[in-house]
Amino acid sequence: MSDQAPNSIRLRDIALAAIAEVSASATDNSAEAAWLEKLPRIPGQLRSALHECLRNPSAEDRRLTTLANQLLLSPAEILAVALSCAVEEEAIVGRVLAHVQAPVGGSRPTLGLMAHAFAIAVPEDTGILATLLNGRAMQTGLLVALNETAPLPERSVMVPAAICFALDGHDGQWPEAFIGLNGAGPVPLPESIRVEAQRQAKALKAEPYRALVLRSGSPAEARSVATEVANASERRPLFIEAEKLAPGVGPWLLLRNLLPVFCLQLGPGERRTLPALPGYDGPLLAVCGPDGAIESAHGAPASWIIPVPTKDERMKLWRDAVRHAPLAERLAREHRHGSGRIAHLGRLAQHRAALTGHAFPHRTDIVAAAWSGEGSGLDALAEPLRARVADAALITTPRLRSELDALILRCRARDELVAGLGVSATTRYRPGVRALFTGPSGTGKTLAAGWIATKLGLPLYRVDLASVSSKYIGETEKNLAQLIARAEHAEVGLLFDEADSLFGKRTDVKDSNDRFANAQTNYLLQRIENFDGIAILTSNSRARFDSGFSRRLDAIIDFPLPGPEERRALWVAHLGGKHGLSTAELNELAATADLAGGHIRNAVFAAAATAHAQARPLVYNDIVRGLAGEYRKLGRHIPAGLAR
């Protein structure tokens, strides 16, 4: 750009002067013709005036001439853009053009009018119509041709409104695209992610068209990281949610110094190619979840999986979120929340603390926030199990309780489990925990899962197989991928009841259905192995699982039928302290009724219903009648020693 004082003549003046030259009429007394006559006269020839404007543009034209140099626009195209923007700025310009182009034209300039008028200012261009129609301005969407069915000379052109604003120094709006975080505050990020964002930004500057995919289970976190990368690149992020972009976004990105960020939602096996942005050759970003593949027209993009912050970083994030150091330390130690999740839970917990009058959130506020903050994702694919399970409610053998305690220790230590171990242990380590509970129905597998979630302070969701499974090929995998991605982000426990229906044995391939079924099983086995959270699977039989699944499990715990001591404890725990059974009757029930805890629970409920109807405490005979119903369900006779 020249250092001398800016030109006082604008490009729009030259375009309008050229139109005045070809449309002047001595007999035209209209207001539009009078306005054209009053335009400032440009000294010298239009050709030399145009050359001077391009060499030393006015202050108002500097953005346009800079953009023209970037896009390699011809002089005729520059005049067309200047004239088209003038129409959007002043109503009189549109009225003048409508008057000049009557009866076939409108208030926007037509290709025929500009080709005729601009020949005066650009005489060396003998094919201005072709230049305008096929040049870089049209290719990049800076100019948009309208009424495509009309003859070429009668087609009018326009500049998108957002570009007009941008040429005047303002942002404007683009369909389904937002500059910045659209009013939402950024997610606080740990220093390690900020440093990596700067490194990634530096790498993006290395060559044109470089693309980077940011993968995270938290859209808010991913967008905040994208903002960090954009800031480090000395740009502002433009978050694009449209699948198909309107023409002209490339020049708009250049004018407003924006970094495009495509916001994508992909399932397993889905593949998406980032759309081309004609006129823009800068870096590209995409944010998405862990699944799917993303390509660009210029090669495979780099990928950055946003990591879970370290314990020390989580502690700092929690301190900022809850403003209570002891609670922050405990939450950082016990939970592997990402930056976005910590910020989200912190806001919800602060709100709950304000409602209860607490000066700062308590752990109960965090647990409640974890349940209330899931949004629409998990509830659509899994059933929330909200009931807390107290220690006294879980009746087990000493061996089983020991195995469950060991599983809890593994869950709590999973973040730093390999610290200090050898390279073979740290290689490919995933902090997720997967356990299989096997045993007959009613032995407490689901109850134990709820107890573990209660001890860990995690929400527990039971996977609804009917919601996950689909008859359409690939849909089951897609649903499960969405479920697992959301569970990883929220750090909730997943309970797969009757898991053998999803993770069962692979079969010999006899037809296409077997092949697709095996492919589905293979995907599920791999995805659950890479699951970053806590998953508990239950089944009545371990033998129903594929042999390759056993090595993917961190624990396999058998739930045996309860013995007499456990059955007595189950009866006491279910009956409470207001029943009419004697110690001898309780002992008889424990010794004789060889049923699992689920059947004992049902028998107590049936007995309680009878006693409640008669407004009295339940007695032994009520229990016997309830047991008789449970034995009938099993196709067995009630033991003779129980009947009186």
SEVEXRO-734948 format. One record per residue (C-alpha): residue number from 1; x, y, z. Coordinates in Angstrom, 2 decimals. Example, Ala and Ser with C-alpha at 12.3 -4.5 7.8 and 13.67 -1.06 7.14 Angstrom:
BEGIN
1 12.30 -4.50 7.80 .
2 13.67 -1.06 7.14 .
This chain:
BEGIN
1 0.00 0.00 0.00 .
2 1.24 3.50 -0.84 .
3 2.43 5.79 1.97 .
4 1.01 8.91 0.29 .
5 -2.30 10.49 1.25 .
6 -5.30 8.38 0.23 .
7 -7.14 9.19 -2.96 .
8 -10.34 11.22 -2.57 .
9 -11.99 9.41 -5.46 .
10 -13.70 6.11 -4.63 .
11 -14.07 3.07 -6.85 .
12 -17.85 3.35 -6.67 .
13 -17.52 6.89 -8.10 .
14 -15.66 5.54 -11.11 .
15 -18.26 2.78 -11.64 .
16 -21.14 5.27 -11.43 .
17 -19.31 7.74 -13.67 .
18 -18.91 5.02 -16.29 .
19 -22.63 4.27 -16.09 .
20 -23.40 7.99 -16.41 .
21 -21.28 8.13 -19.58 .
22 -23.19 5.35 -21.31 .
23 -26.64 6.35 -20.11 .
24 -26.63 10.15 -20.34 .
25 -29.57 11.66 -22.24 .
26 -30.18 15.35 -22.84 .
27 -33.95 14.85 -22.85 .
28 -34.09 12.85 -19.59 .
29 -35.41 15.12 -16.83 .
30 -35.92 12.41 -14.17 .
31 -34.62 12.73 -10.61 .
32 -32.37 9.74 -11.21 .
33 -30.79 11.36 -14.26 .
34 -30.35 14.58 -12.30 .
35 -28.58 12.66 -9.55 .
36 -26.18 11.16 -12.07 .
37 -25.49 14.64 -13.45 .
38 -24.62 15.89 -9.98 .
39 -21.98 13.21 -9.40 .
40 -18.46 14.65 -8.93 .
41 -16.68 14.85 -12.23 .
42 -13.54 12.73 -12.34 .
43 -10.64 14.69 -13.80 .
44 -8.93 13.05 -16.73 .
45 -9.86 9.76 -18.29 .
46 -11.72 7.07 -16.32 .
47 -8.96 4.63 -17.17 .
48 -6.24 6.69 -15.50 .
49 -8.53 7.50 -12.58 .
50 -9.16 3.78 -12.01 .
51 -5.43 3.05 -12.17 .
52 -4.79 5.74 -9.56 .
53 -7.54 4.40 -7.27 .
54 -6.07 0.93 -7.38 .
55 -2.54 2.21 -6.82 .
56 -3.48 4.61 -4.03 .
57 -6.97 3.67 -2.79 .
58 -9.18 5.87 -0.66 .
59 -9.57 4.96 2.99 .
60 -13.01 3.50 2.23 .
61 -11.61 1.28 -0.55 .
62 -8.54 -0.15 1.16 .
63 -10.30 -3.30 2.37 .
64 -11.62 -3.95 -1.11 .
65 -8.30 -3.42 -2.85 .
66 -6.51 -5.59 -0.28 .
67 -9.07 -8.34 -0.85 .
68 -8.73 -7.89 -4.62 .
69 -4.99 -8.49 -4.37 .
70 -5.56 -11.63 -2.31 .
71 -8.14 -13.02 -4.74 .
72 -6.40 -11.74 -7.92 .
73 -9.47 -9.85 -9.09 .
74 -9.51 -8.03 -12.42 .
75 -10.24 -4.26 -12.53 .
76 -13.69 -4.92 -13.97 .
77 -14.51 -7.27 -11.09 .
78 -13.34 -4.69 -8.55 .
79 -15.64 -2.08 -10.09 .
80 -18.52 -4.58 -10.10 .
81 -18.04 -5.29 -6.38 .
82 -17.80 -1.57 -5.56 .
83 -20.99 -0.83 -7.51 .
84 -22.88 -3.79 -6.02 .
85 -21.97 -2.67 -2.49 .
86 -23.04 0.91 -3.27 .
87 -26.52 -0.44 -4.03 .
88 -26.69 -1.92 -0.53 .
89 -25.46 1.31 1.09 .
90 -27.59 3.99 -0.57 .
91 -31.15 3.61 -1.84 .
92 -30.64 6.26 -4.52 .
93 -27.99 4.12 -6.23 .
94 -30.47 1.29 -6.67 .
95 -33.11 3.70 -7.96 .
96 -30.66 5.11 -10.49 .
97 -29.72 1.63 -11.71 .
98 -33.38 0.63 -12.01 .
99 -34.01 3.78 -14.03 .
100 -31.02 3.22 -16.31 .
101 -31.79 -0.47 -16.85 .
102 -35.52 -0.10 -17.42 .
103 -37.47 -2.04 -18.51 .
104 -35.48 -5.29 -18.13 .
105 -33.22 -4.51 -15.17 .
106 -33.83 -3.96 -11.50 .
107 -32.14 -2.03 -8.72 .
108 -29.03 -4.25 -8.85 .
109 -26.54 -3.94 -11.71 .
110 -26.81 -6.38 -14.59 .
111 -23.90 -8.03 -16.34 .
112 -24.84 -6.31 -19.59 .
113 -24.85 -2.82 -18.09 .
114 -21.50 -3.31 -16.38 .
115 -19.89 -4.88 -19.46 .
116 -21.00 -1.88 -21.53 .
117 -20.09 0.81 -18.98 .
118 -16.82 -0.58 -17.64 .
119 -15.38 -0.86 -21.15 .
120 -14.70 2.87 -20.86 .
121 -12.59 2.46 -17.72 .
122 -11.03 -0.89 -18.73 .
123 -10.69 -0.72 -22.51 .
124 -7.93 -3.35 -22.56 .
125 -10.44 -5.97 -21.35 .
126 -12.33 -6.95 -24.48 .
127 -14.39 -9.65 -22.78 .
128 -15.72 -7.96 -19.64 .
129 -18.93 -10.00 -19.65 .
130 -16.93 -13.26 -19.60 .
131 -14.54 -11.80 -17.03 .
132 -17.40 -10.96 -14.68 .
133 -19.21 -14.24 -15.18 .
134 -16.20 -16.58 -14.95 .
135 -13.72 -14.61 -12.88 .
136 -12.51 -15.09 -9.33 .
137 -15.20 -12.84 -7.88 .
138 -17.92 -15.25 -9.02 .
139 -15.85 -18.34 -8.25 .
140 -15.32 -17.28 -4.65 .
141 -18.88 -16.03 -4.08 .
142 -17.78 -12.42 -3.66 .
143 -20.19 -11.70 -6.52 .
144 -23.37 -13.76 -6.83 .
145 -25.34 -13.93 -10.08 .
146 -29.13 -13.84 -9.74 .
147 -32.07 -14.88 -12.01 .
148 -30.06 -17.63 -13.68 .
149 -32.73 -18.36 -16.30 .
150 -32.44 -14.85 -17.79 .
151 -30.13 -14.11 -20.75 .
152 -26.59 -13.34 -19.61 .
153 -26.73 -9.54 -20.17 .
154 -29.94 -9.35 -18.12 .
155 -28.63 -11.26 -15.11 .
156 -28.17 -9.01 -12.09 .
157 -25.43 -9.50 -9.52 .
158 -25.08 -8.85 -5.81 .
159 -22.54 -8.96 -3.02 .
160 -23.69 -10.92 0.09 .
161 -24.77 -8.57 2.85 .
162 -22.16 -9.86 5.32 .
163 -19.39 -9.05 2.83 .
164 -20.79 -5.56 2.30 .
165 -20.63 -5.02 6.06 .
166 -17.13 -6.48 6.16 .
167 -15.90 -4.13 3.42 .
168 -17.20 -1.32 5.63 .
169 -15.37 -2.72 8.68 .
170 -18.24 -4.52 10.44 .
171 -18.83 -8.19 11.24 .
172 -22.35 -8.90 10.02 .
173 -23.87 -12.39 10.18 .
174 -23.47 -15.55 8.13 .
175 -26.17 -18.26 7.94 .
176 -25.62 -21.02 10.56 .
177 -22.22 -19.61 11.51 .
178 -21.19 -17.69 14.61 .
179 -18.16 -15.57 15.37 .
180 -16.78 -16.54 18.77 .
181 -18.66 -18.55 21.36 .
182 -22.02 -16.89 20.56 .
183 -22.55 -15.42 24.01 .
184 -21.40 -18.46 25.98 .
185 -18.42 -18.00 28.25 .
186 -15.25 -19.95 27.47 .
187 -14.51 -23.12 29.40 .
188 -11.51 -22.60 31.73 .
189 -8.65 -24.67 30.34 .
190 -5.54 -25.99 32.07 .
191 -2.16 -24.57 31.15 .
192 -1.07 -27.76 29.38 .
193 -3.93 -27.46 26.88 .
194 -3.23 -23.77 26.33 .
195 0.43 -24.53 25.58 .
196 -0.53 -27.33 23.18 .
197 -3.04 -25.01 21.47 .
198 -0.21 -22.57 20.77 .
199 1.93 -25.38 19.35 .
200 -0.92 -26.53 17.13 .
201 -1.51 -22.97 15.93 .
202 2.14 -22.62 15.00 .
203 1.99 -25.87 13.02 .
204 -1.12 -24.67 11.18 .
205 0.80 -21.66 9.88 .
206 3.41 -23.89 8.26 .
207 1.59 -24.30 4.95 .
208 -1.70 -23.33 3.29 .
209 -4.86 -25.41 3.68 .
210 -3.52 -27.17 6.81 .
211 -6.44 -28.71 8.78 .
212 -6.71 -29.86 12.40 .
213 -9.47 -31.95 14.00 .
214 -10.18 -31.37 17.71 .
215 -11.86 -34.38 19.32 .
216 -13.66 -34.14 22.65 .
217 -16.78 -35.51 24.28 .
218 -17.62 -31.97 25.40 .
219 -18.67 -29.59 22.60 .
220 -18.15 -26.60 24.92 .
221 -14.62 -27.72 25.74 .
222 -13.78 -28.37 22.08 .
223 -15.01 -24.93 21.06 .
224 -13.01 -23.29 23.82 .
225 -9.87 -25.11 22.66 .
226 -10.62 -24.03 19.09 .
227 -10.85 -20.46 20.36 .
228 -7.42 -20.84 21.96 .
229 -5.97 -22.10 18.68 .
230 -7.58 -19.22 16.79 .
231 -6.29 -16.64 19.27 .
232 -2.80 -18.11 19.03 .
233 -3.12 -17.79 15.24 .
234 -4.09 -14.11 15.67 .
235 -7.53 -14.83 14.27 .
236 -11.06 -15.10 15.58 .
237 -12.95 -18.40 15.37 .
238 -15.98 -18.77 13.14 .
239 -18.02 -21.79 14.26 .
240 -19.80 -23.26 11.24 .
241 -22.80 -25.51 11.87 .
242 -24.18 -25.53 8.33 .
243 -23.73 -28.65 6.20 .
244 -23.74 -26.53 3.04 .
245 -22.29 -23.03 3.09 .
246 -23.72 -20.08 1.22 .
247 -21.39 -18.64 -1.47 .
248 -18.91 -16.02 -0.37 .
249 -17.73 -17.32 2.99 .
250 -14.11 -17.49 1.76 .
251 -13.75 -13.76 1.04 .
252 -15.66 -12.98 4.25 .
253 -13.15 -15.02 6.27 .
254 -10.30 -13.00 4.76 .
255 -11.98 -9.66 5.36 .
256 -12.78 -10.34 9.04 .
257 -9.61 -12.34 9.79 .
258 -11.61 -15.41 10.83 .
259 -10.53 -19.03 11.34 .
260 -13.23 -21.46 10.16 .
261 -14.21 -24.13 12.69 .
262 -16.57 -26.84 11.40 .
263 -18.79 -28.30 14.13 .
264 -19.54 -31.94 13.25 .
265 -21.42 -34.84 14.81 .
266 -20.26 -38.20 13.45 .
267 -21.02 -41.79 14.31 .
268 -18.70 -44.78 13.92 .
269 -17.87 -45.47 10.30 .
270 -19.16 -42.07 9.15 .
271 -16.86 -40.08 6.93 .
272 -17.10 -36.37 6.24 .
273 -15.07 -34.21 3.88 .
274 -14.62 -30.61 4.94 .
275 -16.20 -28.35 2.32 .
276 -14.01 -26.23 0.10 .
277 -13.91 -22.51 0.83 .
278 -13.14 -20.83 -2.52 .
279 -10.89 -17.84 -2.04 .
280 -9.64 -18.93 1.38 .
281 -6.35 -20.79 1.68 .
282 -5.77 -20.48 5.42 .
283 -5.96 -23.13 8.16 .
284 -9.11 -25.10 8.94 .
285 -10.38 -26.54 12.21 .
286 -13.07 -29.13 12.92 .
287 -14.51 -30.10 16.30 .
288 -16.23 -33.44 16.84 .
289 -16.52 -36.42 19.15 .
290 -14.27 -39.48 19.21 .
291 -15.97 -41.33 16.33 .
292 -16.01 -40.93 12.59 .
293 -13.39 -39.90 10.04 .
294 -12.78 -36.42 8.65 .
295 -11.02 -35.61 5.42 .
296 -10.21 -32.40 3.59 .
297 -9.81 -31.64 -0.08 .
298 -6.08 -31.16 0.53 .
299 -5.31 -34.38 2.39 .
300 -5.94 -36.01 5.71 .
301 -6.05 -33.48 8.56 .
302 -4.09 -33.77 11.76 .
303 -6.01 -34.85 14.86 .
304 -5.77 -33.77 18.49 .
305 -7.73 -35.68 21.12 .
306 -8.30 -33.21 23.95 .
307 -6.91 -35.00 27.02 .
308 -8.38 -35.20 30.50 .
309 -6.39 -32.77 32.68 .
310 -3.95 -34.19 35.19 .
311 -4.96 -34.44 38.83 .
312 -3.14 -31.23 39.74 .
313 -4.74 -29.40 36.83 .
314 -8.17 -30.75 37.77 .
315 -7.61 -29.55 41.32 .
316 -6.98 -26.01 40.11 .
317 -10.02 -26.11 37.81 .
318 -12.20 -27.41 40.64 .
319 -10.90 -24.72 43.00 .
320 -11.92 -22.06 40.49 .
321 -15.29 -23.76 39.97 .
322 -16.35 -24.43 43.60 .
323 -14.08 -22.03 45.50 .
324 -13.37 -24.59 48.23 .
325 -9.91 -26.18 48.30 .
326 -10.68 -29.38 50.33 .
327 -13.63 -30.26 48.10 .
328 -11.60 -29.46 44.98 .
329 -8.82 -31.78 46.12 .
330 -11.24 -34.64 46.74 .
331 -13.06 -34.19 43.44 .
332 -9.78 -34.05 41.51 .
333 -8.56 -37.21 43.19 .
334 -11.75 -39.25 42.78 .
335 -13.03 -38.17 39.36 .
336 -11.52 -37.89 35.89 .
337 -13.64 -35.02 34.63 .
338 -12.55 -33.00 31.63 .
339 -12.33 -29.21 31.59 .
340 -15.76 -28.74 30.06 .
341 -17.42 -31.09 32.53 .
342 -15.78 -29.42 35.53 .
343 -16.97 -26.00 34.41 .
344 -20.49 -27.34 33.79 .
345 -20.79 -29.13 37.12 .
346 -19.27 -26.18 38.94 .
347 -21.96 -23.83 37.61 .
348 -24.77 -26.22 38.53 .
349 -23.33 -26.90 41.98 .
350 -22.92 -23.18 42.69 .
351 -26.59 -22.71 41.82 .
352 -27.65 -25.53 44.15 .
353 -25.47 -24.14 46.93 .
354 -27.13 -20.75 46.54 .
355 -30.58 -22.38 46.79 .
356 -29.63 -24.18 50.01 .
357 -27.87 -21.19 51.52 .
358 -24.40 -22.75 51.49 .
359 -21.39 -20.46 51.20 .
360 -19.83 -22.93 48.76 .
361 -20.94 -26.20 47.13 .
362 -20.79 -29.45 49.09 .
363 -20.09 -32.85 47.59 .
364 -23.83 -33.59 47.65 .
365 -24.32 -30.57 45.40 .
366 -21.77 -31.96 42.95 .
367 -23.46 -35.39 42.92 .
368 -26.86 -33.78 42.40 .
369 -25.43 -31.60 39.65 .
370 -24.01 -34.68 37.93 .
371 -27.51 -36.16 37.79 .
372 -29.26 -33.00 36.67 .
373 -26.66 -31.90 34.18 .
374 -26.75 -34.68 31.62 .
375 -28.99 -32.90 29.13 .
376 -30.79 -34.88 26.46 .
377 -28.00 -37.28 25.54 .
378 -27.84 -40.21 27.92 .
379 -31.50 -40.30 28.93 .
380 -32.48 -41.09 25.34 .
381 -30.31 -44.22 25.24 .
382 -30.09 -45.39 28.83 .
383 -32.19 -45.53 31.99 .
384 -30.95 -43.51 34.97 .
385 -30.76 -45.52 38.22 .
386 -30.99 -42.72 40.75 .
387 -31.54 -44.67 43.98 .
388 -28.59 -44.62 46.36 .
389 -27.62 -48.03 47.72 .
390 -26.45 -47.98 51.34 .
391 -23.91 -50.44 52.72 .
392 -26.59 -52.20 54.80 .
393 -28.70 -52.84 51.71 .
394 -26.03 -54.99 50.03 .
395 -25.98 -58.44 51.61 .
396 -23.12 -60.57 50.31 .
397 -20.72 -63.28 51.33 .
398 -17.39 -62.08 52.75 .
399 -15.59 -63.22 49.60 .
400 -17.96 -61.32 47.31 .
401 -17.73 -58.17 49.43 .
402 -13.94 -58.40 49.28 .
403 -14.01 -58.62 45.49 .
404 -16.38 -55.66 45.24 .
405 -14.16 -53.62 47.57 .
406 -11.16 -54.44 45.38 .
407 -13.11 -53.29 42.32 .
408 -13.85 -49.96 44.01 .
409 -10.16 -49.53 44.79 .
410 -9.35 -50.17 41.13 .
411 -11.91 -47.56 40.05 .
412 -10.56 -44.93 42.43 .
413 -6.94 -45.53 41.44 .
414 -7.49 -45.80 37.70 .
415 -6.19 -42.32 36.89 .
416 -2.74 -42.87 38.40 .
417 -2.66 -46.65 38.51 .
418 0.42 -47.02 36.31 .
419 2.44 -44.29 38.00 .
420 5.83 -45.79 38.82 .
421 5.23 -48.99 36.87 .
422 7.31 -50.24 33.96 .
423 7.03 -49.42 30.30 .
424 5.04 -52.56 29.49 .
425 2.39 -51.47 32.00 .
426 2.18 -47.88 30.81 .
427 2.08 -48.71 27.10 .
428 -1.46 -48.52 25.73 .
429 -2.89 -48.12 29.22 .
430 -6.49 -46.94 29.31 .
431 -7.92 -45.72 32.62 .
432 -11.33 -47.26 32.00 .
433 -12.58 -50.10 34.22 .
434 -14.69 -52.95 32.87 .
435 -16.22 -55.60 35.11 .
436 -18.52 -58.54 34.47 .
437 -20.98 -59.68 37.14 .
438 -22.25 -63.21 36.55 .
439 -24.72 -65.28 38.49 .
440 -28.34 -66.42 38.66 .
441 -31.14 -63.91 38.46 .
442 -31.89 -62.12 41.73 .
443 -28.45 -62.52 43.31 .
444 -27.85 -58.76 43.54 .
445 -25.80 -57.94 40.45 .
446 -27.71 -54.76 39.61 .
447 -27.89 -53.79 43.29 .
448 -24.11 -54.19 43.58 .
449 -23.62 -51.93 40.53 .
450 -25.75 -49.28 42.23 .
451 -23.75 -49.69 45.44 .
452 -20.46 -49.18 43.58 .
453 -21.82 -46.05 41.87 .
454 -22.98 -44.73 45.25 .
455 -19.57 -45.33 46.82 .
456 -17.84 -43.60 43.90 .
457 -20.30 -40.71 43.76 .
458 -21.13 -41.39 40.11 .
459 -24.47 -41.35 38.30 .
460 -25.40 -44.83 37.05 .
461 -27.19 -45.48 33.78 .
462 -28.57 -48.83 32.72 .
463 -28.27 -49.31 28.99 .
464 -31.64 -49.82 27.37 .
465 -30.99 -52.51 24.78 .
466 -34.23 -51.69 22.98 .
467 -33.08 -48.09 22.50 .
468 -29.57 -49.05 21.43 .
469 -30.32 -51.96 19.11 .
470 -31.59 -51.37 15.60 .
471 -32.50 -53.59 12.69 .
472 -30.67 -51.24 10.33 .
473 -27.05 -52.05 9.59 .
474 -24.68 -49.78 11.46 .
475 -27.32 -48.08 13.61 .
476 -26.64 -50.18 16.71 .
477 -22.95 -49.28 16.60 .
478 -23.80 -45.62 16.05 .
479 -26.19 -45.53 19.02 .
480 -23.71 -47.27 21.29 .
481 -20.92 -44.95 20.16 .
482 -23.01 -41.90 21.04 .
483 -23.88 -43.43 24.40 .
484 -20.28 -44.25 25.29 .
485 -18.96 -40.88 24.11 .
486 -21.47 -39.04 26.27 .
487 -20.78 -41.34 29.22 .
488 -17.04 -40.69 28.92 .
489 -17.59 -36.95 28.85 .
490 -19.96 -37.00 31.84 .
491 -18.01 -39.68 33.73 .
492 -21.01 -41.78 34.61 .
493 -21.17 -45.50 35.25 .
494 -22.75 -47.67 32.56 .
495 -24.62 -50.83 33.46 .
496 -25.23 -53.33 30.66 .
497 -27.87 -55.73 31.98 .
498 -28.05 -59.03 30.09 .
499 -24.90 -57.92 28.30 .
500 -24.52 -61.21 26.44 .
501 -27.23 -59.99 24.05 .
502 -24.81 -57.26 22.91 .
503 -21.41 -58.82 23.57 .
504 -22.22 -62.45 22.86 .
505 -20.26 -65.05 20.98 .
506 -19.39 -64.55 17.35 .
507 -20.82 -67.15 15.02 .
508 -19.61 -68.97 11.93 .
509 -20.35 -66.93 8.84 .
510 -23.04 -68.68 6.82 .
511 -24.76 -65.66 5.27 .
512 -24.65 -61.86 5.18 .
513 -26.59 -61.58 8.45 .
514 -23.87 -63.54 10.28 .
515 -21.20 -61.33 8.76 .
516 -22.90 -58.13 9.89 .
517 -23.64 -59.59 13.33 .
518 -19.98 -60.50 13.78 .
519 -18.88 -57.06 12.58 .
520 -21.19 -55.51 15.16 .
521 -19.80 -57.71 17.93 .
522 -16.23 -56.91 16.89 .
523 -16.96 -53.19 17.04 .
524 -18.64 -53.43 20.44 .
525 -15.77 -55.45 21.90 .
526 -13.23 -52.92 20.66 .
527 -15.22 -49.88 21.79 .
528 -15.85 -51.21 25.29 .
529 -12.14 -52.02 25.58 .
530 -11.32 -48.40 24.78 .
531 -14.04 -47.02 27.05 .
532 -12.51 -44.40 29.31 .
533 -15.08 -44.75 32.10 .
534 -16.54 -47.43 34.35 .
535 -18.68 -50.13 32.76 .
536 -20.38 -53.00 34.56 .
537 -21.87 -55.85 32.57 .
538 -24.20 -58.45 34.00 .
539 -25.16 -61.88 32.74 .
540 -26.68 -65.08 34.09 .
541 -23.87 -67.10 32.53 .
542 -20.24 -66.36 31.76 .
543 -20.26 -69.07 29.09 .
544 -22.42 -66.92 26.81 .
545 -19.60 -64.46 26.12 .
546 -17.09 -64.60 23.33 .
547 -13.75 -65.96 24.52 .
548 -11.97 -62.86 23.22 .
549 -13.95 -60.73 25.61 .
550 -12.48 -62.09 28.83 .
551 -9.09 -60.40 28.38 .
552 -10.83 -57.06 27.88 .
553 -12.30 -57.24 31.38 .
554 -10.59 -55.98 34.52 .
555 -12.71 -58.14 36.82 .
556 -15.12 -61.06 36.53 .
557 -17.12 -61.46 39.74 .
558 -19.44 -64.38 40.38 .
559 -22.60 -63.78 42.40 .
560 -23.59 -67.10 43.99 .
561 -26.97 -67.92 45.42 .
562 -27.03 -66.82 49.07 .
563 -26.41 -69.37 51.83 .
564 -28.46 -69.60 55.02 .
565 -26.52 -66.80 56.77 .
566 -26.87 -64.42 53.85 .
567 -30.57 -65.35 53.44 .
568 -31.22 -64.53 57.08 .
569 -29.48 -61.18 56.69 .
570 -31.60 -60.55 53.58 .
571 -34.82 -61.31 55.47 .
572 -33.84 -58.97 58.30 .
573 -32.78 -56.21 55.92 .
574 -36.07 -56.43 54.01 .
575 -38.48 -56.87 56.93 .
576 -37.17 -54.03 59.06 .
577 -38.12 -53.77 62.75 .
578 -41.95 -53.67 62.74 .
579 -42.85 -57.23 61.74 .
580 -44.40 -59.99 63.81 .
581 -41.95 -62.81 63.04 .
582 -40.07 -64.53 65.83 .
583 -36.36 -65.33 65.76 .
584 -37.18 -69.00 65.22 .
585 -39.40 -68.17 62.24 .
586 -36.67 -66.02 60.71 .
587 -34.19 -68.85 61.15 .
588 -36.61 -71.29 59.55 .
589 -37.11 -69.02 56.54 .
590 -33.35 -68.62 56.12 .
591 -32.69 -72.34 56.37 .
592 -35.57 -73.62 54.24 .
593 -36.43 -71.03 51.56 .
594 -33.46 -71.47 49.19 .
595 -34.16 -68.38 47.08 .
596 -32.08 -65.46 45.86 .
597 -32.43 -61.94 47.22 .
598 -34.69 -60.79 44.39 .
599 -37.27 -63.46 45.22 .
600 -37.04 -62.66 48.94 .
601 -37.73 -59.02 48.09 .
602 -40.81 -59.96 46.05 .
603 -42.13 -62.22 48.81 .
604 -41.79 -59.44 51.40 .
605 -43.66 -57.00 49.17 .
606 -46.49 -59.49 48.62 .
607 -46.71 -60.13 52.38 .
608 -46.62 -56.41 53.17 .
609 -49.54 -55.80 50.80 .
610 -51.69 -58.35 52.67 .
611 -50.73 -56.96 56.08 .
612 -51.31 -53.38 54.98 .
613 -54.82 -54.22 53.75 .
614 -55.66 -55.59 57.20 .
615 -53.91 -52.75 59.07 .
616 -51.58 -55.02 61.06 .
617 -47.91 -56.01 61.12 .
618 -46.98 -58.74 58.69 .
619 -46.62 -62.22 60.14 .
620 -45.10 -65.54 59.19 .
621 -48.13 -66.80 57.23 .
622 -48.05 -63.65 55.07 .
623 -44.46 -64.45 54.17 .
624 -45.31 -68.07 53.39 .
625 -48.06 -67.00 50.98 .
626 -45.63 -64.62 49.31 .
627 -43.02 -67.36 49.01 .
628 -45.56 -69.71 47.48 .
629 -46.05 -67.22 44.65 .
630 -42.31 -66.95 44.06 .
631 -41.90 -70.72 43.91 .
632 -44.75 -70.95 41.42 .
633 -42.91 -68.44 39.21 .
634 -39.93 -70.78 39.25 .
635 -42.07 -73.84 38.50 .
636 -41.24 -75.36 41.88 .
637 -43.20 -76.40 44.96 .
638 -42.73 -74.53 48.20 .
639 -40.72 -76.61 50.69 .
640 -42.99 -78.65 52.94 .
641 -41.30 -77.39 56.09 .
642 -42.53 -73.85 55.47 .
643 -46.26 -74.59 55.36 .
644 -48.26 -74.68 58.59 .
